[in-house]
Amino acid sequence: MFTDQRPIPEELTPHPGVDRLVFSAHIAVWDGKYHNGNIIEEYKWEGYKLDQFMKWEWYFRYRACLLQIKYPKNLVRFVKIRKEEKDNLKILQEDIQHLKNRISAKKGVITKVTKALTCYELKQKELLIPDYTDETYLFGKSKLTKNKIELQELLIKREELEQKLQENEQQKAQ
């Protein structure tokens, strides 16, 4: 029996992080020719490793073809998705970062609306008879209160997630 002693070429060796990847397939049928309609049928297969996904990819494409035959005038979309497998700690960290981004965006909106409202109020104070019943002014006031409430909710969610993160880090350390 002959064995080849030559090294395996680099392009044939698996990617170093391929064992952490999770693959999924998604098929969706829209009720029109574009994505702006409603989804009629939808199928998802998730949580496959690379070798499993390659083995079953023919089946996913086959199901997409069957749906195209079933709905010849509609848009059928077959999407292959590759994600990195994450542990709970990493997911919590990403959720906290997402909330921090939303909080900073919400603070920016609050600042913008507050500046616009104070500018309007200053202009109205200069007038002989101020008009605080303007629709845009009232809309801005309601938007400001709504955004402040949403900001408080986001801050509470962030605190809860940070507590969970600390608990998970403590459990991991033990």
C-alpha positions in Angstrom: 0.0 0.0 0.0 1.3 3.4 -1.0 1.1 6.4 1.2 1.8 9.9 0.1 4.3 11.6 2.3 4.0 15.0 0.7 2.4 17.8 2.9 -1.2 18.7 2.3 -1.5 21.9 0.3 -2.7 24.9 2.3 -5.8 25.4 0.2 -7.0 21.9 1.0 -6.6 22.2 4.8 -9.8 23.2 6.6 -10.2 26.8 7.7 -9.0 27.2 11.3 -12.3 28.4 12.6 -14.6 26.1 10.5 -15.5 24.0 13.5 -17.1 27.0 15.2 -19.3 27.8 12.2 -23.0 26.9 12.1 -24.8 26.8 8.8 -28.5 27.2 8.0 -30.8 27.3 5.0 -33.8 29.6 4.6 -36.4 29.4 1.8 -39.1 32.0 1.5 -41.9 32.5 -1.0 -43.3 36.0 -1.5 -46.8 36.7 -2.9 -45.3 38.9 -5.6 -42.3 39.2 -7.8 -40.4 41.3 -5.3 -39.6 41.3 -1.6 -42.2 43.9 -0.7 -45.1 41.5 -0.4 -46.1 39.0 2.3 -44.4 35.7 2.8 -46.6 32.8 1.7 -44.4 29.9 2.8 -41.2 29.8 4.7 -38.8 27.0 5.7 -35.8 27.1 7.9 -33.1 24.5 8.6 -30.6 25.6 11.3 -27.7 24.3 13.3 -25.7 22.3 10.7 -22.0 21.9 10.8 -20.2 22.3 7.5 -20.0 18.6 6.6 -23.7 18.1 7.4 -24.7 21.2 5.5 -22.8 20.1 2.4 -24.4 16.7 2.6 -27.9 18.1 2.7 -27.6 21.2 0.5 -29.0 19.3 -2.4 -32.2 18.7 -0.4 -32.6 22.4 0.5 -32.2 23.4 -3.2 -34.6 20.6 -4.2 -37.2 22.0 -1.7 -36.7 25.5 -3.2 -37.2 24.1 -6.7 -40.4 22.4 -5.6 -41.7 25.7 -4.2 -40.8 27.4 -7.5 -42.9 24.8 -9.3 -45.7 25.2 -6.8 -45.7 29.1 -7.1 -44.4 29.8 -10.7 -45.3 33.5 -10.6 -43.9 34.3 -7.2 -40.5 35.1 -5.9 -38.8 32.1 -4.2 -35.6 32.9 -2.3 -33.1 30.3 -1.2 -30.5 31.7 1.2 -27.5 29.9 2.8 -26.5 31.4 6.0 -23.2 31.0 7.8 -22.9 32.1 11.4 -20.3 31.7 14.1 -21.4 29.5 17.0 -21.5 31.7 20.1 -21.7 30.9 23.8 -24.0 32.6 26.2 -21.3 35.0 27.4 -20.6 36.3 23.9 -24.3 36.7 23.1 -24.8 38.7 26.3 -21.9 40.9 25.4 -23.3 41.6 21.9 -26.7 42.3 23.4 -25.3 44.8 25.8 -23.3 46.5 23.0 -26.4 46.6 20.9 -28.3 48.2 23.8 -25.5 50.8 24.3 -25.8 51.8 20.6 -29.5 52.1 20.9 -29.2 54.2 24.1 -26.7 56.6 22.5 -29.0 56.9 19.4 -32.0 57.6 21.6 -30.0 60.2 23.6 -29.1 61.9 20.3 -32.8 62.0 19.2 -33.8 63.4 22.6 -31.1 66.1 22.3 -32.2 67.0 18.8 -35.9 67.3 19.7 -35.1 69.2 22.9 -33.1 71.8 21.0 -35.8 72.2 18.4 -38.5 72.6 21.1 -36.4 75.2 23.1 -35.8 77.1 19.9 -39.5 77.2 19.1 -40.3 78.2 22.7 -37.8 81.1 22.5 -39.4 82.3 19.3 -42.8 82.1 20.8 -41.7 84.1 23.9 -40.7 86.9 21.7 -44.2 87.2 20.2 -46.9 89.2 21.9 -49.3 86.2 22.0 -47.3 82.9 22.1 -48.9 79.9 20.3 -48.1 76.7 22.0 -51.0 74.8 20.3 -49.0 74.3 17.0 -49.3 70.7 15.8 -45.6 70.2 15.2 -44.8 71.6 18.7 -47.3 69.3 20.3 -46.0 66.4 18.2 -42.4 67.2 19.3 -43.4 67.3 22.9 -45.1 63.9 22.6 -42.1 62.5 20.8 -39.8 63.8 23.5 -41.8 62.2 26.3 -42.0 58.9 24.3 -38.3 58.9 23.7 -37.5 59.6 27.3 -39.7 56.7 28.4 -38.0 54.4 25.8 -34.6 55.5 27.0 -35.5 54.6 30.6 -36.6 51.2 29.4 -33.4 50.6 27.5 -31.3 51.7 30.5 -33.2 49.2 32.7 -32.7 46.4 30.1 -29.0 47.2 29.9 -28.6 47.0 33.7 -30.4 43.7 33.8 -28.2 42.3 31.0 -25.0 43.6 32.7 -26.1 41.8 35.9 -26.6 38.6 34.0 -23.2 39.0 32.4 -21.6 39.5 35.8 -23.3 36.4 37.1 -22.2 34.3 34.1 -18.6 35.5 34.4 -18.7 34.6 38.1 -20.0 31.2 37.3 -17.4 30.7 34.6 -14.7 31.7 37.0 -15.7 29.1 39.6 
